[in-house]
Amino acid sequence: MEKEGLISLTDFLEHVLSHLVKQVKELKALVLRGSRQSDLDAETDSWSDTDLLIVLNPAAELQKERLFQVIDELGFVIGKEIQGVSEQSVLYRAAIEYEGAVHLLDAHFCSYEEWVSTEAYRDQASTLLYGSLEWAEERRPAAPMPNPFEAYASDETWFKYFIAIKKFVRQDHLIGLHLLLDLVREYLVVEMLERDKQHGTNIHRFGYGELLPSSLQLSSVDVSRKEELYAYMGRLACAYDAKLLANQEGYRSKAALVIAYLEQAKASLERG
């Protein structure tokens, strides 16, 4: 069993614990995970999420909407998202304003059955803050990370290149730029996948100071000039294509087809 009382609780965490103990009658235990347990320097720790596992009593029903409401009562909820929804578990992430500061809370609710079958075996640092739990003596090491490019699909992105180009040709600059920003974001996705492949991770507490290549920085492009937009899209397509060629087995290059389509778009400019 993990030792208790090894950390200095922040005011926000004290507030969260007190509120959950009072409002969640079916509460079995509260477990703190993540970097809030370590003795980090103040600047680093101030950017850490509060990662809390909330385990319910045996046979207690996971009443998601009511549990979400409990979190919403902690302060002014500025933004939120829900992940990993199942009958046994759900992650409710929220940015909460409390006493003049913004706190990021990851509230992972799980049934006792989920604890016994899965969570008790996880090989990660954790501290019991409230209640009691039986911990597995042997932790299951994390499974080796698969190649993140194995499940990556690019067809929708390549289709979007052609739609974006067509929109610019037809003078629909609003939709064209909207689609182009999607293409920039998708290039960043493959950059992140490549980073995961290189470092064997999929969650980054810290980055590596990566910068988008200067040739792909949209801020340097005069979006009022179609020639610059088309040249940018060509560079972006080639860079995206190169990442897939380098990382995805069996991938067939497609950038040349986008370049040819862009040449048609440029020709339409010359015709006026």
Phi, psi and chi 1 to 4 in degrees:
 res  aa     phi    psi   chi1   chi2   chi3   chi4
   1 MET       -  141.6 -179.7  173.8  172.9      -
   2 GLU   -69.6  147.8  -56.9  -67.8  -33.4      -
   3 LYS   -73.2  150.0  -66.0 -178.0  179.5  179.5
   4 GLU  -103.0  159.9  -57.9  176.9   44.0      -
   5 GLY    68.5   28.6      -      -      -      -
   6 LEU   -94.0   -4.6  -65.1 -179.2      -      -
   7 ILE  -119.1  158.4   62.1  169.6      -      -
   8 SER   -95.0  115.6  175.3      -      -      -
   9 LEU   -76.3  136.1  -57.8 -175.8      -      -
  10 THR   -73.5  163.3   64.4      -      -      -
  11 ASP   -59.6  -39.7  -69.9  -17.3      -      -
  12 PHE   -65.1  -43.9  177.0   68.4      -      -
  13 LEU   -65.4  -38.5 -173.9   50.8      -      -
  14 GLU   -59.2  -42.5  -71.6  -85.0   17.8      -
  15 HIS   -63.0  -44.4  169.4   59.8      -      -
  16 VAL   -62.1  -47.7  173.0      -      -      -
  17 LEU   -62.2  -46.5  -62.9 -175.6      -      -
  18 SER   -60.2  -43.1  174.8      -      -      -
  19 HIS   -66.5  -44.4 -176.7   70.7      -      -
  20 LEU   -65.3  -41.6  -70.1  173.7      -      -
  21 VAL   -61.5  -37.1  170.0      -      -      -
  22 LYS   -76.5  -38.2  -69.9  178.1 -177.6  177.1
  23 GLN   -97.8  -22.0  -60.8  -60.3  -35.6      -
  24 VAL  -103.1   91.7 -177.2      -      -      -
  25 LYS   -65.3  -27.1  -56.6  -55.1  179.8 -175.6
  26 GLU   -90.5   18.9   65.2  -88.9   46.2      -
  27 LEU   -71.1  129.1 -177.9   62.7      -      -
  28 LYS   -98.2  -46.1  170.6   68.7  174.4  173.6
  29 ALA  -164.0  158.1      -      -      -      -
  30 LEU  -123.4  129.3  -63.0  170.1      -      -
  31 VAL  -125.0  127.1  177.8      -      -      -
  32 LEU   -92.4  133.0 -177.2   67.6      -      -
  33 ARG  -125.9  172.8  -69.1  175.0  167.4  171.4
  34 GLY    84.1 -167.5      -      -      -      -
  35 SER   -75.7  -11.8   57.5      -      -      -
  36 ARG   -63.7  -14.0  -75.3  -71.1 -179.0 -170.1
  37 GLN   -81.8  -22.8  -59.4  165.7   96.8      -
  38 SER   -91.3  159.9   55.3      -      -      -
  39 ASP   -86.7   75.6  -66.3  -35.5      -      -
  40 LEU   -89.4  162.3  -58.6  171.5      -      -
  41 ASP   -67.1  155.3   62.3   83.1      -      -
  42 ALA   -59.8  -38.3      -      -      -      -
  43 GLU   -65.4  -43.7 -178.8  179.1   -5.2      -
  44 THR   -67.4  -46.0  -60.1      -      -      -
  45 ASP   -65.7  -28.3 -163.3   57.6      -      -
  46 SER   -65.7  -17.1   66.6      -      -      -
  47 TRP  -100.0    5.7  -65.0  101.4      -      -
  48 SER   -86.1  142.0  -62.0      -      -      -
  49 ASP   -70.8  157.7  -61.3  -13.7      -      -
  50 THR   -95.3  108.2  -62.1      -      -      -
  51 ASP  -102.5  105.7 -172.4   -7.0      -      -
  52 LEU  -122.0  126.9 -161.5   60.1      -      -
  53 LEU   -97.7  125.0  179.5   66.9      -      -
  54 ILE  -114.2  106.8  -56.3  153.8      -      -
  55 VAL   -98.3  129.9 -175.6      -      -      -
  56 LEU   -91.8  163.0  -55.2 -176.5      -      -
  57 ASN   -63.8  155.5  -76.0  -41.4      -      -
  58 PRO   -53.1  137.4  -26.2   35.2      -      -
  59 ALA    70.9   -0.9      -      -      -      -
  60 ALA   -71.5  139.0      -      -      -      -
  61 GLU   -80.8  139.6 -176.8 -179.4   -8.1      -
  62 LEU   -83.1   89.2 -164.0   68.4      -      -
  63 GLN   -87.3   87.7  -60.4  179.6   20.0      -
  64 LYS   -59.3  -49.7  -60.5  179.5 -177.5   65.6
  65 GLU   -62.5  -38.9  -66.5  -57.0  -37.5      -
  66 ARG   -68.1  -39.6 -175.3  178.5   63.3   79.1
  67 LEU   -67.5  -37.1  -66.0  171.7      -      -
  68 PHE   -61.9  -39.4  -64.0  163.3      -      -
  69 GLN   -62.3  -36.8 -179.1   61.0   38.9      -
  70 VAL   -59.8  -43.5  170.5      -      -      -
  71 ILE   -65.4  -40.9  -61.1  -60.5      -      -
  72 ASP   -61.5  -24.3  -69.6  -14.0      -      -
  73 GLU   -80.5   -3.6  -66.8  168.0   -5.6      -
  74 LEU   -72.7  -24.2  -73.6  167.5      -      -
  75 GLY   175.1 -160.6      -      -      -      -
  76 PHE   -83.4  112.9  175.0   51.7      -      -
  77 VAL   -81.3  113.5  176.7      -      -      -
  78 ILE   -84.1  -39.1  -52.1  165.7      -      -
  79 GLY  -157.8  157.9      -      -      -      -
  80 LYS  -158.8  161.1   55.4 -169.7  176.2 -177.2
  81 GLU  -150.8  155.8   67.3  176.6   11.5      -
  82 ILE  -119.3  134.3  -60.2  169.3      -      -
  83 GLN  -135.2  160.2  -63.5 -179.0   -8.6      -
  84 GLY    56.5   45.1      -      -      -      -
  85 VAL   -76.9  127.9 -178.2      -      -      -
  86 SER  -149.4  179.6   72.4      -      -      -
  87 GLU   -69.0  -21.9  -67.9 -175.7    2.2      -
  88 GLN  -108.5  -10.8  -57.6  -67.6  -29.1      -
  89 SER  -159.0  149.1  176.2      -      -      -
  90 VAL  -158.1  142.5   63.4      -      -      -
  91 LEU  -109.4  122.3  175.2   60.7      -      -
  92 TYR  -114.5  111.2 -172.0   59.5      -      -
  93 ARG  -106.2  135.2  -49.1 -175.6   70.3 -161.3
  94 ALA  -146.7  145.7      -      -      -      -
  95 ALA   -99.7  118.6      -      -      -      -
  96 ILE  -123.9  129.2  -59.7  172.2      -      -
  97 GLU   -87.4  123.7 -173.4  -84.5  -31.3      -
  98 TYR  -140.9  119.7  173.1   70.2      -      -
  99 GLU    52.0   46.7  -65.7 -169.0  -16.8      -
 100 GLY    83.6    2.5      -      -      -      -
 101 ALA  -128.9  154.0      -      -      -      -
 102 VAL   -97.9  129.7  175.7      -      -      -
 103 HIS  -121.9  138.5  -56.0  -91.1      -      -
 104 LEU  -101.6  119.8  -58.8  178.0      -      -
 105 LEU  -118.1  127.0  174.2   64.8      -      -
 106 ASP  -105.6  103.2  -73.9    3.7      -      -
 107 ALA  -101.3  105.2      -      -      -      -
 108 HIS  -100.3  105.0 -179.4 -173.5      -      -
 109 PHE   -88.2  134.1  -65.5   95.8      -      -
 110 CYS  -144.9  150.1   80.4      -      -      -
 111 SER   -71.1  162.5   67.7      -      -      -
 112 TYR   -64.3  -35.5 -174.2   73.4      -      -
 113 GLU   -61.5  -39.1  -69.1   74.4   13.1      -
 114 GLU   -66.7  -37.6  179.2   76.4    4.0      -
 115 TRP   -60.7  -50.6  168.1  -97.6      -      -
 116 VAL   -63.3  -40.0  170.0      -      -      -
 117 SER   -85.2  -27.6   64.6      -      -      -
 118 THR  -132.0  -59.6  -56.2      -      -      -
 119 GLU   -64.9  -34.2  -63.6  -63.0  -24.8      -
 120 ALA   -65.3  -18.0      -      -      -      -
 121 TYR   -97.0   -7.5  -70.2   91.2      -      -
 122 ARG   -65.6  135.8  -68.6 -161.7 -175.2  -82.4
 123 ASP   -90.4   75.0 -173.5   19.1      -      -
 124 GLN  -149.8  152.0   65.6 -178.2  108.8      -
 125 ALA   -63.3  138.8      -      -      -      -
 126 SER  -156.8  150.7   53.9      -      -      -
 127 THR  -131.4  126.5  -57.7      -      -      -
 128 LEU   -76.3  121.2 -177.9   65.1      -      -
 129 LEU  -101.0  -27.2  -60.1  179.0      -      -
 130 TYR  -155.2  145.1  171.3   84.7      -      -
 131 GLY    83.2 -160.2      -      -      -      -
 132 SER  -143.3  146.5   60.5      -      -      -
 133 LEU  -146.7  152.0  -71.4  169.4      -      -
 134 GLU   -94.4  122.6  -67.1  -63.4  -36.6      -
 135 TRP  -100.2  141.9  -59.4   72.8      -      -
 136 ALA   -67.2  136.2      -      -      -      -
 137 GLU   -68.8  -35.9  -67.2 -176.0    4.7      -
 138 GLU  -108.9  123.8  -65.5 -174.8    7.8      -
 139 ARG   -90.4  144.7  -58.9  -62.4  177.5   87.2
 140 ARG   -86.1  118.5  -63.3  169.3 -176.8  159.6
 141 PRO   -64.0  150.9   23.3  -32.6      -      -
 142 ALA   -60.6  140.0      -      -      -      -
 143 ALA   -65.3  145.9      -      -      -      -
 144 PRO   -56.0  140.1  -20.9   31.8      -      -
 145 MET   -70.8  127.4  -71.5  -63.4  -59.8      -
 146 PRO   -73.5  166.1   28.5  -34.9      -      -
 147 ASN   -63.8  115.3 -179.7  -11.0      -      -
 148 PRO   -64.2  -17.2   23.6  -33.3      -      -
 149 PHE   -80.2  -12.3  -77.5   92.4      -      -
 150 GLU   -62.3  -36.6  -71.5 -178.9   -0.6      -
 151 ALA  -100.3    4.3      -      -      -      -
 152 TYR   -81.7  132.1  179.8   74.6      -      -
 153 ALA  -115.6  131.0      -      -      -      -
 154 SER  -111.2   -3.6   60.0      -      -      -
 155 ASP   -57.9  -43.3  -71.8   -9.0      -      -
 156 GLU   -64.3  -37.6 -177.2  176.9  -19.1      -
 157 THR   -66.6  -45.0  -59.2      -      -      -
 158 TRP   -62.6  -38.5  -75.5  119.1      -      -
 159 PHE   -61.1  -39.1  177.8   72.2      -      -
 160 LYS   -65.3  -30.2 -166.3  171.2  -69.6 -174.4
 161 TYR   -57.2  -46.7  -90.5   95.7      -      -
 162 PHE   -69.3  -37.0  -64.1   98.0      -      -
 163 ILE   -67.0  -41.8  -62.6  -61.4      -      -
 164 ALA   -61.6  -44.8      -      -      -      -
 165 ILE   -62.0  -44.0  -65.8  166.4      -      -
 166 LYS   -60.4  -40.1 -177.6 -173.8   76.0  170.5
 167 LYS   -64.0  -40.6  -70.5  -63.7 -179.7 -178.7
 168 PHE   -65.3  -40.7  -77.2  125.2      -      -
 169 VAL   -61.4  -37.0  170.4      -      -      -
 170 ARG   -88.8   13.8  -69.4 -173.6  169.2 -178.9
 171 GLN    70.1   15.1  -53.3  -63.4  -35.7      -
 172 ASP   -91.2   79.3 -167.4  -17.7      -      -
 173 HIS   -71.2  -30.0  -59.7  151.6      -      -
 174 LEU   -64.0  -52.0  -66.1  179.8      -      -
 175 ILE   -69.0  -37.1  -65.9 -179.5      -      -
 176 GLY   -58.5  -48.0      -      -      -      -
 177 LEU   -68.0  -35.8  -79.0  170.7      -      -
 178 HIS   -59.3  -45.9  176.3   79.3      -      -
 179 LEU   -68.1  -37.7  -66.6  171.0      -      -
 180 LEU   -63.3  -39.0  179.1   52.0      -      -
 181 LEU   -63.7  -35.4  -69.2  174.1      -      -
 182 ASP   -61.4  -39.1  -79.6  -10.9      -      -
 183 LEU   -68.6  -38.1  -63.1  173.8      -      -
 184 VAL   -62.8  -44.6  172.8      -      -      -
 185 ARG   -61.9  -38.3 -177.6  169.8   58.5 -114.6
 186 GLU   -69.8  -32.8 -161.4   61.2   28.0      -
 187 TYR   -62.5  -40.7  175.1   78.5      -      -
 188 LEU   -63.3  -33.1  -69.5  172.7      -      -
 189 VAL   -59.4  -47.5  167.4      -      -      -
 190 VAL   -70.4  -28.6  -65.0      -      -      -
 191 GLU   -61.4  -44.3  -75.4  -89.1   16.3      -
 192 MET   -69.0  -37.1  -69.8 -176.1  -75.9      -
 193 LEU   -62.5  -40.2  -69.0  178.0      -      -
 194 GLU   -65.1  -39.0 -174.2  175.2   65.8      -
 195 ARG   -62.4  -43.3  179.5  175.0   68.1  176.8
 196 ASP   -61.0  -40.6  -69.5  -21.6      -      -
 197 LYS   -64.2  -40.0 -178.9 -178.9  176.1 -177.8
 198 GLN   -71.8  -38.1  -67.7  172.0  -10.2      -
 199 HIS  -102.6   -4.8  -64.2  -80.5      -      -
 200 GLY    68.2   32.6      -      -      -      -
 201 THR  -133.2  166.5   58.3      -      -      -
 202 ASN  -134.9   -0.5   65.6   -9.9      -      -
 203 ILE  -130.5  127.9  -62.9  175.2      -      -
 204 HIS  -116.5  112.4  -58.6  -84.6      -      -
 205 ARG   -71.7  -37.9 -177.6  153.5  177.1 -100.1
 206 PHE  -126.5  149.4  -60.8  103.7      -      -
 207 GLY   -92.0 -167.1      -      -      -      -
 208 TYR  -121.3   22.7  -60.1   89.0      -      -
 209 GLY    69.3   26.3      -      -      -      -
 210 GLU   -67.2  144.0  -53.4   93.5  -17.0      -
 211 LEU  -123.4  145.3  -63.6  175.2      -      -
 212 LEU   -65.0  134.9 -166.4   66.4      -      -
 213 PRO   -50.5  139.8  -27.1   35.0      -      -
 214 SER   -57.1  -31.0   58.8      -      -      -
 215 SER   -69.6  -12.5   61.4      -      -      -
 216 LEU  -110.6    7.0  -57.8  179.9      -      -
 217 GLN   -78.3  112.7  -69.6  178.9   -0.1      -
 218 LEU   -65.5  -26.6 -176.5   56.0      -      -
 219 SER   -63.9  -20.1   60.0      -      -      -
 220 SER   -86.5   -1.2   63.6      -      -      -
 221 VAL   -99.3  132.7  176.8      -      -      -
 222 ASP   -80.5  100.6 -177.6   -7.4      -      -
 223 VAL   -69.6   -8.8  -64.7      -      -      -
 224 SER   -81.8   -9.8   67.4      -      -      -
 225 ARG  -107.1  113.0  -66.6  177.5   55.1   81.9
 226 LYS   -60.4  -35.9  -69.1  -74.5 -176.5   61.9
 227 GLU   -58.5  -42.1  -61.8   88.9  -18.8      -
 228 GLU   -68.7  -40.2  -71.4 -167.2   29.8      -
 229 LEU   -62.6  -44.4  -85.5  173.7      -      -
 230 TYR   -66.3  -40.3  -66.8  157.7      -      -
 231 ALA   -63.8  -39.9      -      -      -      -
 232 TYR   -63.4  -45.4  176.8   84.4      -      -
 233 MET   -62.7  -34.9  -66.3  179.7   75.1      -
 234 GLY   -64.7  -44.0      -      -      -      -
 235 ARG   -63.6  -40.8  -64.5 -166.3  -59.3  -89.8
 236 LEU   -65.0  -43.6 -174.0   63.3      -      -
 237 ALA   -61.9  -40.7      -      -      -      -
 238 CYS   -67.3  -40.5  -71.6      -      -      -
 239 ALA   -66.9  -41.5      -      -      -      -
 240 TYR   -62.1  -45.6  179.8   69.8      -      -
 241 ASP   -60.0  -42.8 -164.5   57.3      -      -
 242 ALA   -63.3  -38.8      -      -      -      -
 243 LYS   -62.7  -41.6  -69.3  -67.8 -178.7 -174.7
 244 LEU   -70.4  -39.7  -64.2  177.3      -      -
 245 LEU   -61.6  -36.5  -76.8  168.7      -      -
 246 ALA   -78.5  -20.9      -      -      -      -
 247 ASN  -124.0  -17.3  -67.0  -74.1      -      -
 248 GLN  -115.3  114.9 -164.6  166.4   54.2      -
 249 GLU   -65.3  133.8 -174.4  175.8   -6.4      -
 250 GLY    81.9    2.3      -      -      -      -
 251 TYR   -72.0  138.3  170.8   75.6      -      -
 252 ARG  -106.8  126.9  179.5 -179.3  174.1 -177.5
 253 SER   -58.5  140.7  178.9      -      -      -
 254 LYS  -130.5   -6.0  -60.3  176.3 -179.7  177.6
 255 ALA   -61.0  -35.9      -      -      -      -
 256 ALA   -60.6  -32.3      -      -      -      -
 257 LEU   -70.9  -35.9  -62.1  170.8      -      -
 258 VAL   -66.3  -43.0  173.0      -      -      -
 259 ILE   -59.4  -42.2  -61.6  -59.5      -      -
 260 ALA   -63.3  -39.5      -      -      -      -
 261 TYR   -66.3  -37.6 -156.3   69.1      -      -
 262 LEU   -65.7  -35.4  -77.0  166.0      -      -
 263 GLU   -62.9  -37.8  -69.9  -59.7  -39.2      -
 264 GLN   -63.5  -40.4  -64.9  178.7   42.1      -
 265 ALA   -64.4  -41.0      -      -      -      -
 266 LYS   -64.4  -39.4  -68.0  176.3 -175.2  177.4
 267 ALA   -62.3  -35.2      -      -      -      -
 268 SER   -66.6  -30.5   70.9      -      -      -
 269 LEU   -66.1  -43.4  -77.2  176.8      -      -
 270 GLU   -64.1  -31.9  -64.0  172.5   -0.5      -
 271 ARG   -77.1  -11.4  -68.1 -166.6  -61.3  -92.0
 272 GLY    84.7      -      -      -      -      -
